[in-house]
Structure formats: C-alpha cells, structure tokens
C-alpha cells in the first residue's frame, strides 16, 4: 500500500457519501480505504438512504404497515407503493410486527 497524505484521506472522508465513494476518491479498493479509515479513526456514511434501523420514525412506519394490512385490509402492493419498498419487504415487516404485538399480549 503506497503512502497517502493524511489530509487527503480526511478530506475524502468528509466529502464521501458512501464507502464506495470514499474508496473511489482515494483511488484505492474498498478494503484499502477501510484500512485508512481505521488508521485515522474516520467515520464514513454507509450510503443507505431512508429510515435508519430502530429509529422512532421506523417504528411508527412499521406499526402503520401492520395497521394498514391487519385493520384496514390494504393490499401489500398499495402499502409498498406508498413507502417505496417491495411487497416482500412489507410482508416481512407485517409478520415481524404481528409477532411483536403477540408477545406484548
């Protein structure tokens, strides 16, 4: 691994929107970019958009999906279209919420 200027690594990290973008800005592979990030203790965004796992807005969304499917009897496709996710993801969320609610009873 050729030496790289620490300032360039920090600037690239500040501008990067994902690990892939960070690696491209440095001109190295993903694994080499990860090594530099660890070396300089940098935080790089993971590149995903939308709700982050475990946030209150995600919990509200998940409960809303359960409510719309179980109580209002909306189709998986209509719910998926509203949230911009797949029918399969809606079904997985619905099933998980159903189990969670069953444990609470």
Chimera marker file (.cmm) of the C-alpha trace (Angstrom):
<marker_set name="trace">
<marker id="1" x="0.000" y="0.000" z="0.000" r="1" g="1" b="0" radius="0.5"/>
<marker id="2" x="1.587" y="3.245" z="-1.121" r="1" g="1" b="0" radius="0.5"/>
<marker id="3" x="1.695" y="6.065" z="1.403" r="1" g="1" b="0" radius="0.5"/>
<marker id="4" x="-1.058" y="8.627" z="1.123" r="1" g="1" b="0" radius="0.5"/>
<marker id="5" x="-1.320" y="12.063" z="2.666" r="1" g="1" b="0" radius="0.5"/>
<marker id="6" x="-3.459" y="12.034" z="5.835" r="1" g="1" b="0" radius="0.5"/>
<marker id="7" x="-5.048" y="15.344" z="4.843" r="1" g="1" b="0" radius="0.5"/>
<marker id="8" x="-6.228" y="13.853" z="1.537" r="1" g="1" b="0" radius="0.5"/>
<marker id="9" x="-7.755" y="10.911" z="3.403" r="1" g="1" b="0" radius="0.5"/>
<marker id="10" x="-9.586" y="13.225" z="5.827" r="1" g="1" b="0" radius="0.5"/>
<marker id="11" x="-10.839" y="15.492" z="3.011" r="1" g="1" b="0" radius="0.5"/>
<marker id="12" x="-12.055" y="12.493" z="1.024" r="1" g="1" b="0" radius="0.5"/>
<marker id="13" x="-13.844" y="11.141" z="4.098" r="1" g="1" b="0" radius="0.5"/>
<marker id="14" x="-15.549" y="14.495" z="4.717" r="1" g="1" b="0" radius="0.5"/>
<marker id="15" x="-16.854" y="14.637" z="1.131" r="1" g="1" b="0" radius="0.5"/>
<marker id="16" x="-17.715" y="10.950" z="0.698" r="1" g="1" b="0" radius="0.5"/>
<marker id="17" x="-21.331" y="9.804" z="0.613" r="1" g="1" b="0" radius="0.5"/>
<marker id="18" x="-20.555" y="6.092" z="0.980" r="1" g="1" b="0" radius="0.5"/>
<marker id="19" x="-17.693" y="3.635" z="1.407" r="1" g="1" b="0" radius="0.5"/>
<marker id="20" x="-17.645" y="3.063" z="-2.341" r="1" g="1" b="0" radius="0.5"/>
<marker id="21" x="-17.417" y="6.809" z="-2.956" r="1" g="1" b="0" radius="0.5"/>
<marker id="22" x="-14.667" y="7.127" z="-0.322" r="1" g="1" b="0" radius="0.5"/>
<marker id="23" x="-12.604" y="4.387" z="-1.984" r="1" g="1" b="0" radius="0.5"/>
<marker id="24" x="-13.088" y="5.965" z="-5.419" r="1" g="1" b="0" radius="0.5"/>
<marker id="25" x="-11.992" y="9.387" z="-4.146" r="1" g="1" b="0" radius="0.5"/>
<marker id="26" x="-8.817" y="7.832" z="-2.753" r="1" g="1" b="0" radius="0.5"/>
<marker id="27" x="-8.244" y="5.727" z="-5.851" r="1" g="1" b="0" radius="0.5"/>
<marker id="28" x="-7.991" y="2.513" z="-3.819" r="1" g="1" b="0" radius="0.5"/>
<marker id="29" x="-10.071" y="-0.588" z="-3.267" r="1" g="1" b="0" radius="0.5"/>
<marker id="30" x="-12.780" y="-0.742" z="-0.621" r="1" g="1" b="0" radius="0.5"/>
<marker id="31" x="-10.568" y="-2.762" z="1.725" r="1" g="1" b="0" radius="0.5"/>
<marker id="32" x="-7.660" y="-0.349" z="1.457" r="1" g="1" b="0" radius="0.5"/>
<marker id="33" x="-9.997" y="2.593" z="2.052" r="1" g="1" b="0" radius="0.5"/>
<marker id="34" x="-11.346" y="0.820" z="5.174" r="1" g="1" b="0" radius="0.5"/>
<marker id="35" x="-7.780" y="0.408" z="6.410" r="1" g="1" b="0" radius="0.5"/>
<marker id="36" x="-7.137" y="4.136" z="6.079" r="1" g="1" b="0" radius="0.5"/>
<marker id="37" x="-10.429" y="4.970" z="7.788" r="1" g="1" b="0" radius="0.5"/>
<marker id="38" x="-9.490" y="2.743" z="10.736" r="1" g="1" b="0" radius="0.5"/>
<marker id="39" x="-5.957" y="4.129" z="10.836" r="1" g="1" b="0" radius="0.5"/>
<marker id="40" x="-7.204" y="7.724" z="11.103" r="1" g="1" b="0" radius="0.5"/>
<marker id="41" x="-10.349" y="6.857" z="13.107" r="1" g="1" b="0" radius="0.5"/>
<marker id="42" x="-12.737" y="8.249" z="10.476" r="1" g="1" b="0" radius="0.5"/>
<marker id="43" x="-16.475" y="7.765" z="10.165" r="1" g="1" b="0" radius="0.5"/>
<marker id="44" x="-17.806" y="7.202" z="6.657" r="1" g="1" b="0" radius="0.5"/>
<marker id="45" x="-21.550" y="7.213" z="5.824" r="1" g="1" b="0" radius="0.5"/>
<marker id="46" x="-22.806" y="3.781" z="4.770" r="1" g="1" b="0" radius="0.5"/>
<marker id="47" x="-24.570" y="5.236" z="1.729" r="1" g="1" b="0" radius="0.5"/>
<marker id="48" x="-28.055" y="3.991" z="2.532" r="1" g="1" b="0" radius="0.5"/>
<marker id="49" x="-30.918" y="6.424" z="2.406" r="1" g="1" b="0" radius="0.5"/>
<marker id="50" x="-34.231" y="6.418" z="4.172" r="1" g="1" b="0" radius="0.5"/>
<marker id="51" x="-35.041" y="5.302" z="7.673" r="1" g="1" b="0" radius="0.5"/>
<marker id="52" x="-32.310" y="4.056" z="9.952" r="1" g="1" b="0" radius="0.5"/>
<marker id="53" x="-32.897" y="0.886" z="11.929" r="1" g="1" b="0" radius="0.5"/>
<marker id="54" x="-34.533" y="1.311" z="15.324" r="1" g="1" b="0" radius="0.5"/>
<marker id="55" x="-35.477" y="4.977" z="14.970" r="1" g="1" b="0" radius="0.5"/>
<marker id="56" x="-38.849" y="6.214" z="16.222" r="1" g="1" b="0" radius="0.5"/>
<marker id="57" x="-39.907" y="7.057" z="12.662" r="1" g="1" b="0" radius="0.5"/>
<marker id="58" x="-39.139" y="3.489" z="11.570" r="1" g="1" b="0" radius="0.5"/>
<marker id="59" x="-41.117" y="2.069" z="14.485" r="1" g="1" b="0" radius="0.5"/>
<marker id="60" x="-44.047" y="4.300" z="13.532" r="1" g="1" b="0" radius="0.5"/>
<marker id="61" x="-43.783" y="3.213" z="9.893" r="1" g="1" b="0" radius="0.5"/>
<marker id="62" x="-43.692" y="-0.449" z="10.857" r="1" g="1" b="0" radius="0.5"/>
<marker id="63" x="-46.720" y="-0.108" z="13.108" r="1" g="1" b="0" radius="0.5"/>
<marker id="64" x="-48.530" y="1.812" z="10.375" r="1" g="1" b="0" radius="0.5"/>
<marker id="65" x="-47.785" y="-1.001" z="7.907" r="1" g="1" b="0" radius="0.5"/>
<marker id="66" x="-49.223" y="-3.539" z="10.359" r="1" g="1" b="0" radius="0.5"/>
<marker id="67" x="-52.290" y="-1.359" z="10.978" r="1" g="1" b="0" radius="0.5"/>
<marker id="68" x="-52.973" y="-0.799" z="7.293" r="1" g="1" b="0" radius="0.5"/>
<marker id="69" x="-52.611" y="-4.509" z="6.491" r="1" g="1" b="0" radius="0.5"/>
<marker id="70" x="-54.377" y="-6.050" z="9.510" r="1" g="1" b="0" radius="0.5"/>
<marker id="71" x="-57.009" y="-3.472" z="10.434" r="1" g="1" b="0" radius="0.5"/>
<marker id="72" x="-57.694" y="-1.649" z="7.167" r="1" g="1" b="0" radius="0.5"/>
<marker id="73" x="-57.000" y="-4.696" z="4.943" r="1" g="1" b="0" radius="0.5"/>
<marker id="74" x="-54.917" y="-2.769" z="2.395" r="1" g="1" b="0" radius="0.5"/>
<marker id="75" x="-53.039" y="-4.808" z="-0.191" r="1" g="1" b="0" radius="0.5"/>
<marker id="76" x="-49.330" y="-5.413" z="0.143" r="1" g="1" b="0" radius="0.5"/>
<marker id="77" x="-48.795" y="-3.658" z="-3.184" r="1" g="1" b="0" radius="0.5"/>
<marker id="78" x="-50.654" y="-0.482" z="-2.178" r="1" g="1" b="0" radius="0.5"/>
<marker id="79" x="-48.657" y="-0.252" z="1.060" r="1" g="1" b="0" radius="0.5"/>
<marker id="80" x="-45.413" y="-0.960" z="-0.806" r="1" g="1" b="0" radius="0.5"/>
<marker id="81" x="-46.160" y="1.754" z="-3.347" r="1" g="1" b="0" radius="0.5"/>
<marker id="82" x="-46.785" y="4.312" z="-0.597" r="1" g="1" b="0" radius="0.5"/>
<marker id="83" x="-43.490" y="3.566" z="1.155" r="1" g="1" b="0" radius="0.5"/>
<marker id="84" x="-41.379" y="2.897" z="-1.923" r="1" g="1" b="0" radius="0.5"/>
<marker id="85" x="-40.470" y="-0.636" z="-0.827" r="1" g="1" b="0" radius="0.5"/>
<marker id="86" x="-41.218" y="-4.092" z="-2.211" r="1" g="1" b="0" radius="0.5"/>
<marker id="87" x="-44.289" y="-6.216" z="-1.404" r="1" g="1" b="0" radius="0.5"/>
<marker id="88" x="-41.960" y="-8.791" z="0.104" r="1" g="1" b="0" radius="0.5"/>
<marker id="89" x="-40.488" y="-6.174" z="2.458" r="1" g="1" b="0" radius="0.5"/>
<marker id="90" x="-43.984" y="-5.072" z="3.501" r="1" g="1" b="0" radius="0.5"/>
<marker id="91" x="-44.890" y="-8.689" z="4.251" r="1" g="1" b="0" radius="0.5"/>
<marker id="92" x="-41.710" y="-9.205" z="6.298" r="1" g="1" b="0" radius="0.5"/>
<marker id="93" x="-42.382" y="-6.039" z="8.315" r="1" g="1" b="0" radius="0.5"/>
<marker id="94" x="-46.018" y="-7.035" z="8.822" r="1" g="1" b="0" radius="0.5"/>
<marker id="95" x="-45.063" y="-10.504" z="10.097" r="1" g="1" b="0" radius="0.5"/>
<marker id="96" x="-42.421" y="-9.093" z="12.454" r="1" g="1" b="0" radius="0.5"/>
<marker id="97" x="-44.858" y="-6.533" z="13.861" r="1" g="1" b="0" radius="0.5"/>
<marker id="98" x="-47.503" y="-9.264" z="14.251" r="1" g="1" b="0" radius="0.5"/>
<marker id="99" x="-45.053" y="-11.361" z="16.321" r="1" g="1" b="0" radius="0.5"/>
<marker id="100" x="-44.020" y="-8.338" z="18.375" r="1" g="1" b="0" radius="0.5"/>
<marker id="101" x="-47.630" y="-7.495" z="19.183" r="1" g="1" b="0" radius="0.5"/>
<marker id="102" x="-48.401" y="-11.127" z="20.047" r="1" g="1" b="0" radius="0.5"/>
<marker id="103" x="-45.560" y="-11.147" z="22.608" r="1" g="1" b="0" radius="0.5"/>
<marker id="104" x="-46.911" y="-7.965" z="24.217" r="1" g="1" b="0" radius="0.5"/>
<marker id="105" x="-50.334" y="-9.527" z="24.878" r="1" g="1" b="0" radius="0.5"/>
<link id1="1" id2="2" r="1" g="1" b="0" radius="0.2"/>
<link id1="2" id2="3" r="1" g="1" b="0" radius="0.2"/>
<link id1="3" id2="4" r="1" g="1" b="0" radius="0.2"/>
<link id1="4" id2="5" r="1" g="1" b="0" radius="0.2"/>
<link id1="5" id2="6" r="1" g="1" b="0" radius="0.2"/>
<link id1="6" id2="7" r="1" g="1" b="0" radius="0.2"/>
<link id1="7" id2="8" r="1" g="1" b="0" radius="0.2"/>
<link id1="8" id2="9" r="1" g="1" b="0" radius="0.2"/>
<link id1="9" id2="10" r="1" g="1" b="0" radius="0.2"/>
<link id1="10" id2="11" r="1" g="1" b="0" radius="0.2"/>
<link id1="11" id2="12" r="1" g="1" b="0" radius="0.2"/>
<link id1="12" id2="13" r="1" g="1" b="0" radius="0.2"/>
<link id1="13" id2="14" r="1" g="1" b="0" radius="0.2"/>
<link id1="14" id2="15" r="1" g="1" b="0" radius="0.2"/>
<link id1="15" id2="16" r="1" g="1" b="0" radius="0.2"/>
<link id1="16" id2="17" r="1" g="1" b="0" radius="0.2"/>
<link id1="17" id2="18" r="1" g="1" b="0" radius="0.2"/>
<link id1="18" id2="19" r="1" g="1" b="0" radius="0.2"/>
<link id1="19" id2="20" r="1" g="1" b="0" radius="0.2"/>
<link id1="20" id2="21" r="1" g="1" b="0" radius="0.2"/>
<link id1="21" id2="22" r="1" g="1" b="0" radius="0.2"/>
<link id1="22" id2="23" r="1" g="1" b="0" radius="0.2"/>
<link id1="23" id2="24" r="1" g="1" b="0" radius="0.2"/>
<link id1="24" id2="25" r="1" g="1" b="0" radius="0.2"/>
<link id1="25" id2="26" r="1" g="1" b="0" radius="0.2"/>
<link id1="26" id2="27" r="1" g="1" b="0" radius="0.2"/>
<link id1="27" id2="28" r="1" g="1" b="0" radius="0.2"/>
<link id1="28" id2="29" r="1" g="1" b="0" radius="0.2"/>
<link id1="29" id2="30" r="1" g="1" b="0" radius="0.2"/>
<link id1="30" id2="31" r="1" g="1" b="0" radius="0.2"/>
<link id1="31" id2="32" r="1" g="1" b="0" radius="0.2"/>
<link id1="32" id2="33" r="1" g="1" b="0" radius="0.2"/>
<link id1="33" id2="34" r="1" g="1" b="0" radius="0.2"/>
<link id1="34" id2="35" r="1" g="1" b="0" radius="0.2"/>
<link id1="35" id2="36" r="1" g="1" b="0" radius="0.2"/>
<link id1="36" id2="37" r="1" g="1" b="0" radius="0.2"/>
<link id1="37" id2="38" r="1" g="1" b="0" radius="0.2"/>
<link id1="38" id2="39" r="1" g="1" b="0" radius="0.2"/>
<link id1="39" id2="40" r="1" g="1" b="0" radius="0.2"/>
<link id1="40" id2="41" r="1" g="1" b="0" radius="0.2"/>
<link id1="41" id2="42" r="1" g="1" b="0" radius="0.2"/>
<link id1="42" id2="43" r="1" g="1" b="0" radius="0.2"/>
<link id1="43" id2="44" r="1" g="1" b="0" radius="0.2"/>
<link id1="44" id2="45" r="1" g="1" b="0" radius="0.2"/>
<link id1="45" id2="46" r="1" g="1" b="0" radius="0.2"/>
<link id1="46" id2="47" r="1" g="1" b="0" radius="0.2"/>
<link id1="47" id2="48" r="1" g="1" b="0" radius="0.2"/>
<link id1="48" id2="49" r="1" g="1" b="0" radius="0.2"/>
<link id1="49" id2="50" r="1" g="1" b="0" radius="0.2"/>
<link id1="50" id2="51" r="1" g="1" b="0" radius="0.2"/>
<link id1="51" id2="52" r="1" g="1" b="0" radius="0.2"/>
<link id1="52" id2="53" r="1" g="1" b="0" radius="0.2"/>
<link id1="53" id2="54" r="1" g="1" b="0" radius="0.2"/>
<link id1="54" id2="55" r="1" g="1" b="0" radius="0.2"/>
<link id1="55" id2="56" r="1" g="1" b="0" radius="0.2"/>
<link id1="56" id2="57" r="1" g="1" b="0" radius="0.2"/>
<link id1="57" id2="58" r="1" g="1" b="0" radius="0.2"/>
<link id1="58" id2="59" r="1" g="1" b="0" radius="0.2"/>
<link id1="59" id2="60" r="1" g="1" b="0" radius="0.2"/>
<link id1="60" id2="61" r="1" g="1" b="0" radius="0.2"/>
<link id1="61" id2="62" r="1" g="1" b="0" radius="0.2"/>
<link id1="62" id2="63" r="1" g="1" b="0" radius="0.2"/>
<link id1="63" id2="64" r="1" g="1" b="0" radius="0.2"/>
<link id1="64" id2="65" r="1" g="1" b="0" radius="0.2"/>
<link id1="65" id2="66" r="1" g="1" b="0" radius="0.2"/>
<link id1="66" id2="67" r="1" g="1" b="0" radius="0.2"/>
<link id1="67" id2="68" r="1" g="1" b="0" radius="0.2"/>
<link id1="68" id2="69" r="1" g="1" b="0" radius="0.2"/>
<link id1="69" id2="70" r="1" g="1" b="0" radius="0.2"/>
<link id1="70" id2="71" r="1" g="1" b="0" radius="0.2"/>
<link id1="71" id2="72" r="1" g="1" b="0" radius="0.2"/>
<link id1="72" id2="73" r="1" g="1" b="0" radius="0.2"/>
<link id1="73" id2="74" r="1" g="1" b="0" radius="0.2"/>
<link id1="74" id2="75" r="1" g="1" b="0" radius="0.2"/>
<link id1="75" id2="76" r="1" g="1" b="0" radius="0.2"/>
<link id1="76" id2="77" r="1" g="1" b="0" radius="0.2"/>
<link id1="77" id2="78" r="1" g="1" b="0" radius="0.2"/>
<link id1="78" id2="79" r="1" g="1" b="0" radius="0.2"/>
<link id1="79" id2="80" r="1" g="1" b="0" radius="0.2"/>
<link id1="80" id2="81" r="1" g="1" b="0" radius="0.2"/>
<link id1="81" id2="82" r="1" g="1" b="0" radius="0.2"/>
<link id1="82" id2="83" r="1" g="1" b="0" radius="0.2"/>
<link id1="83" id2="84" r="1" g="1" b="0" radius="0.2"/>
<link id1="84" id2="85" r="1" g="1" b="0" radius="0.2"/>
<link id1="85" id2="86" r="1" g="1" b="0" radius="0.2"/>
<link id1="86" id2="87" r="1" g="1" b="0" radius="0.2"/>
<link id1="87" id2="88" r="1" g="1" b="0" radius="0.2"/>
<link id1="88" id2="89" r="1" g="1" b="0" radius="0.2"/>
<link id1="89" id2="90" r="1" g="1" b="0" radius="0.2"/>
<link id1="90" id2="91" r="1" g="1" b="0" radius="0.2"/>
<link id1="91" id2="92" r="1" g="1" b="0" radius="0.2"/>
<link id1="92" id2="93" r="1" g="1" b="0" radius="0.2"/>
<link id1="93" id2="94" r="1" g="1" b="0" radius="0.2"/>
<link id1="94" id2="95" r="1" g="1" b="0" radius="0.2"/>
<link id1="95" id2="96" r="1" g="1" b="0" radius="0.2"/>
<link id1="96" id2="97" r="1" g="1" b="0" radius="0.2"/>
<link id1="97" id2="98" r="1" g="1" b="0" radius="0.2"/>
<link id1="98" id2="99" r="1" g="1" b="0" radius="0.2"/>
<link id1="99" id2="100" r="1" g="1" b="0" radius="0.2"/>
<link id1="100" id2="101" r="1" g="1" b="0" radius="0.2"/>
<link id1="101" id2="102" r="1" g="1" b="0" radius="0.2"/>
<link id1="102" id2="103" r="1" g="1" b="0" radius="0.2"/>
<link id1="103" id2="104" r="1" g="1" b="0" radius="0.2"/>
<link id1="104" id2="105" r="1" g="1" b="0" radius="0.2"/>
</marker_set>
